[in-house]
Amino acid sequence: MKFLQTARRVALFLLVNFLVMLMVGIIAAVLFHGVAARYGYGNILIFSFVIGMGGAFVSLAMSRWMAKWTMGVQVINPDTTDPDEQRLLQTVYQLARSAGLSAMPEVGIYNSPEINAFATGPSRSSALVAVSSGLLSHFRQYDIEGVLGHEMTHIVNGDMVTMTLIQGVVNAFAYFFANVLSIAMTQGSSRDDDRRGNPFMEWIIFQLFYSVLLALGSMVICWFSRWREFRADAGGARLAGRDHMISALKALKAVHEVGADQAGTPHPAFQALKISGKTAGILGLLFADHPPIDERIARLEQSAG
């Protein structure tokens, strides 16, 4: 049943975005009908979709392996006799059972002074939860439970899949429109095969528009990321207890205030999947993948009342 629910959610997401991209392709063909007649916007649209979504699915399939490799995550053997590792394992397993997961996620530790944790994986049955050594060293057990409840909610909600798919759609849109605009600006609407633009100039214009469109798309991705962080906080409160979740966020806030979470070199590919992130300035608000911790705490406290 859970597999069918996940499959339906993913299928609906892909269908909606395919229809949106089809509509965009039709609009672009009307606006740039001369170029479309020569180059075939249908082909460009299909190619963009394959590039964007293909890359997203490959990234998703490799997410656990990439996390272990790039972050240096050491997966804990379930038969470990180390008491600290066993405590971490049992905490994750208890939260996973409370969340209704049929398969226990892998649990790992990565060596970093930053205070953080993340969850990743291609599905709820093939997930990885990793915590930094800094978090284990500085946080109390009930704060760790709040952090892990938050990450477990990301797994239950399928946030890794959703974020990857949204990134794929943004990539496809950016690739498609960058191609449309670069061709239109360098080739015009002529159907004369002898009239050829400058390939180098077309490449430059494509890269310019692609970068700008990716930046604009990133704001959409970050907005969704901030929204799902609120949802993960609420889920963490249900799994680990609201007091534990609020305590964990307050502990993270204290860490942010002294700057201790900026120690080490967190990998950007997994920064959006962690429990906390950095926000600074106006651009920081637009491109922040995490909402301000004060706002997260306030929402949980208001829900308690």
C-alpha positions as CSV (number, residue, x, y, z in Angstrom):
1,M,0.0,0.0,0.0
2,K,2.8,2.4,0.9
3,F,4.6,1.6,-2.3
4,L,1.5,2.3,-4.3
5,Q,1.0,5.6,-2.5
6,T,4.5,6.7,-3.3
7,A,4.2,5.5,-6.9
8,R,1.0,7.5,-7.4
9,R,2.6,10.6,-5.9
10,V,5.7,10.4,-8.1
11,A,3.5,9.5,-11.2
12,L,1.2,12.5,-10.6
13,F,4.2,14.8,-10.1
14,L,5.8,13.6,-13.3
15,L,2.5,13.8,-15.3
16,V,1.8,17.4,-14.1
17,N,5.3,18.6,-15.0
18,F,5.2,16.8,-18.3
19,L,2.0,18.6,-19.2
20,V,3.4,21.9,-18.0
21,M,6.5,21.4,-20.2
22,L,4.3,20.4,-23.1
23,M,2.3,23.6,-22.7
24,V,5.5,25.7,-22.5
25,G,6.7,24.0,-25.7
26,I,3.5,24.9,-27.5
27,I,3.7,28.5,-26.4
28,A,7.4,28.7,-27.3
29,A,6.6,27.3,-30.8
30,V,4.0,30.0,-31.3
31,L,6.2,32.8,-30.2
32,F,9.3,31.6,-32.1
33,H,7.5,29.8,-34.9
34,G,10.2,30.6,-37.5
35,V,13.0,29.1,-35.4
36,A,10.8,26.2,-34.4
37,A,10.1,25.3,-38.0
38,R,13.8,25.1,-38.6
39,Y,15.1,23.4,-35.5
40,G,12.0,21.6,-34.2
41,Y,11.0,22.7,-30.8
42,G,9.5,19.3,-30.1
43,N,12.9,17.8,-30.3
44,I,14.4,20.4,-28.1
45,L,11.7,20.0,-25.5
46,I,12.1,16.2,-25.4
47,F,15.9,16.5,-25.2
48,S,15.6,19.1,-22.4
49,F,13.2,16.8,-20.5
50,V,15.5,13.8,-20.9
51,I,18.6,15.9,-19.8
52,G,16.8,17.4,-16.8
53,M,14.9,14.5,-15.5
54,G,17.5,11.9,-16.5
55,G,20.1,13.6,-14.5
56,A,17.8,13.9,-11.5
57,F,17.0,10.2,-11.5
58,V,20.7,9.3,-11.8
59,S,21.5,11.6,-8.9
60,L,18.7,10.1,-6.8
61,A,19.8,6.6,-7.5
62,M,23.3,7.4,-6.5
63,S,22.4,9.6,-3.5
64,R,23.3,7.2,-0.7
65,W,26.6,6.2,-2.4
66,M,27.5,9.9,-3.1
67,A,26.7,10.8,0.6
68,K,29.0,8.1,1.9
69,W,31.8,9.0,-0.6
70,T,31.7,12.8,-0.5
71,M,30.8,13.2,3.2
72,G,32.9,10.3,4.4
73,V,29.9,8.7,6.2
74,Q,30.8,5.5,8.1
75,V,27.8,3.3,8.3
76,I,27.3,1.7,11.7
77,N,27.2,-2.1,11.8
78,P,23.9,-3.2,13.5
79,D,25.9,-5.7,15.5
80,T,28.3,-3.1,16.9
81,T,29.2,-3.4,20.6
82,D,30.0,0.3,20.9
83,P,27.5,1.7,23.4
84,D,27.3,5.2,21.8
85,E,26.7,3.7,18.3
86,Q,24.1,1.3,19.7
87,R,22.3,4.1,21.4
88,L,22.2,6.0,18.1
89,L,21.0,3.0,16.2
90,Q,18.3,2.2,18.6
91,T,17.1,5.8,18.7
92,V,16.8,5.8,14.9
93,Y,15.1,2.4,14.8
94,Q,12.6,3.4,17.4
95,L,11.7,6.6,15.5
96,A,11.5,4.6,12.2
97,R,9.0,2.2,13.7
98,S,7.0,5.0,15.2
99,A,6.9,6.6,11.7
100,G,5.6,3.3,10.2
101,L,8.7,2.5,8.1
102,S,8.9,-1.2,7.2
103,A,12.6,-1.1,6.4
104,M,15.1,0.4,8.8
105,P,17.4,3.1,7.3
106,E,21.1,2.8,7.3
107,V,22.7,4.9,10.1
108,G,26.0,6.5,9.8
109,I,28.4,9.1,11.3
110,Y,30.6,11.5,9.4
111,N,33.6,13.2,11.0
112,S,33.0,16.9,11.1
113,P,32.9,19.6,13.8
114,E,29.7,21.1,12.2
115,I,26.5,20.5,14.2
116,N,24.2,18.8,11.7
117,A,22.5,15.7,10.4
118,F,20.9,14.7,7.1
119,A,18.8,12.0,5.4
120,T,19.1,10.9,1.8
121,G,18.3,7.9,-0.4
122,P,16.2,7.0,-3.4
123,S,13.2,5.7,-1.4
124,R,11.8,5.2,2.1
125,S,13.1,1.6,2.0
126,S,16.6,2.6,0.9
127,A,17.4,5.6,3.1
128,L,20.4,6.8,5.0
129,V,20.4,8.9,8.1
130,A,23.8,10.4,9.0
131,V,24.9,12.6,11.9
132,S,28.0,14.6,12.4
133,S,30.5,13.7,15.1
134,G,30.1,17.4,16.2
135,L,26.4,16.9,16.9
136,L,27.0,13.7,18.9
137,S,29.7,15.5,20.9
138,H,27.7,18.7,21.7
139,F,24.0,17.7,21.9
140,R,22.2,16.1,24.7
141,Q,20.3,12.8,24.0
142,Y,16.8,14.4,23.8
143,D,18.1,17.1,21.4
144,I,19.6,14.3,19.2
145,E,16.2,12.6,19.3
146,G,14.5,15.8,18.0
147,V,17.1,16.1,15.2
148,L,16.6,12.5,14.2
149,G,12.8,12.8,14.3
150,H,13.1,15.7,11.9
151,E,15.3,13.7,9.5
152,M,13.0,10.7,9.8
153,T,10.1,12.8,8.7
154,H,12.0,13.8,5.6
155,I,12.3,10.1,4.8
156,V,8.6,9.4,5.5
157,N,7.5,12.4,3.4
158,G,9.7,11.3,0.5
159,D,11.4,14.7,0.5
160,M,14.6,13.4,-1.1
161,V,12.6,12.2,-4.1
162,T,10.5,15.3,-4.4
163,M,13.5,17.7,-4.1
164,T,15.4,15.7,-6.8
165,L,12.4,15.7,-9.2
166,I,11.8,19.5,-8.7
167,Q,15.5,20.1,-9.4
168,G,15.1,18.0,-12.6
169,V,12.1,20.0,-13.8
170,V,14.0,23.3,-13.1
171,N,17.0,21.9,-15.1
172,A,14.8,20.9,-18.0
173,F,13.0,24.3,-18.1
174,A,16.3,26.2,-17.9
175,Y,17.9,24.1,-20.6
176,F,14.8,24.4,-22.9
177,F,14.4,28.2,-22.6
178,A,18.1,28.8,-22.9
179,N,18.2,26.9,-26.2
180,V,15.1,28.7,-27.4
181,L,16.5,32.1,-26.7
182,S,20.1,31.4,-27.9
183,I,18.8,30.1,-31.2
184,A,16.3,32.9,-31.6
185,M,18.9,35.6,-30.9
186,T,21.6,34.2,-33.2
187,Q,19.6,32.5,-36.0
188,G,16.6,34.7,-36.3
189,S,13.4,33.3,-37.9
190,S,14.9,32.7,-41.3
191,R,14.4,29.3,-42.9
192,D,17.3,29.8,-45.2
193,D,19.7,26.9,-44.5
194,D,22.6,29.0,-45.8
195,R,22.1,31.6,-43.1
196,R,24.0,30.3,-40.1
197,G,24.8,32.1,-36.9
198,N,28.0,32.1,-34.9
199,P,28.1,28.8,-33.0
200,F,30.4,30.4,-30.4
201,M,28.1,33.3,-29.8
202,E,25.1,30.9,-29.6
203,W,27.0,28.9,-26.9
204,I,27.8,32.1,-25.0
205,I,24.2,33.2,-25.0
206,F,23.0,29.8,-24.1
207,Q,25.3,29.7,-21.1
208,L,24.2,33.1,-20.0
209,F,20.5,32.4,-20.1
210,Y,21.0,28.9,-18.7
211,S,22.8,30.4,-15.6
212,V,20.2,33.1,-15.1
213,L,17.3,30.7,-15.5
214,L,18.8,28.2,-13.1
215,A,19.3,31.0,-10.5
216,L,15.6,31.9,-10.9
217,G,14.6,28.3,-10.6
218,S,16.7,27.9,-7.5
219,M,14.5,30.5,-5.7
220,V,11.5,28.2,-6.4
221,I,13.5,25.2,-5.1
222,C,14.6,27.0,-2.0
223,W,11.0,28.2,-1.3
224,F,9.8,24.6,-1.4
225,S,12.8,23.5,0.7
226,R,11.9,26.0,3.4
227,W,8.2,24.8,3.4
228,R,9.2,21.2,3.8
229,E,11.5,22.1,6.7
230,F,8.5,23.4,8.6
231,R,6.7,20.2,7.8
232,A,9.7,18.1,8.9
233,D,9.8,20.1,12.2
234,A,6.2,19.3,12.8
235,G,6.8,15.6,12.0
236,G,9.8,15.6,14.3
237,A,7.6,17.0,17.1
238,R,5.1,14.1,16.6
239,L,7.8,11.4,16.5
240,A,10.3,12.6,19.2
241,G,8.0,14.9,21.2
242,R,7.4,18.6,20.7
243,D,9.6,19.6,23.7
244,H,12.5,17.6,22.3
245,M,12.1,19.2,18.8
246,I,11.9,22.7,20.2
247,S,14.9,22.0,22.5
248,A,16.9,20.7,19.5
249,L,16.1,23.8,17.5
250,K,17.1,26.1,20.4
251,A,20.3,24.2,20.7
252,L,20.9,24.7,16.9
253,K,20.2,28.4,17.4
254,A,22.8,28.7,20.1
255,V,25.3,27.0,17.8
256,H,24.5,29.4,15.0
257,E,24.9,32.4,17.3
258,V,28.5,31.5,18.1
259,G,29.3,30.3,14.6
260,A,30.3,26.8,15.6
261,D,28.2,25.2,12.8
262,Q,30.4,26.8,10.2
263,A,33.4,24.8,11.2
264,G,34.4,22.1,8.7
265,T,33.5,22.0,5.0
266,P,29.9,20.9,4.5
267,H,29.3,19.5,1.0
268,P,26.8,21.7,-0.9
269,A,25.1,18.8,-2.5
270,F,23.7,17.7,0.9
271,Q,23.4,21.1,2.6
272,A,19.7,21.4,1.6
273,L,19.0,18.0,3.2
274,K,20.4,18.9,6.6
275,I,18.5,20.0,9.6
276,S,20.0,23.6,9.5
277,G,21.4,26.0,7.1
278,K,22.8,29.5,6.9
279,T,20.8,32.6,6.0
280,A,22.3,36.1,5.6
281,G,21.1,39.2,3.8
282,I,18.4,39.7,1.2
283,L,19.9,37.2,-1.2
284,G,20.2,34.8,1.7
285,L,16.5,35.0,2.3
286,L,15.7,34.3,-1.3
287,F,18.2,31.5,-1.7
288,A,18.0,30.0,1.8
289,D,17.0,26.3,1.8
290,H,16.1,26.5,5.5
291,P,13.8,29.1,7.2
292,P,15.2,31.1,10.1
293,I,15.4,29.0,13.3
294,D,13.5,31.6,15.3
295,E,10.5,31.2,13.0
296,R,10.7,27.4,13.2
297,I,10.7,27.6,17.0
298,A,7.9,30.0,17.0
299,R,5.7,27.8,14.8
300,L,6.2,24.8,17.0
301,E,5.5,26.8,20.2
302,Q,2.3,28.2,18.6
303,S,1.1,24.8,17.6
304,A,1.7,23.7,21.2
305,G,-0.7,26.4,22.4
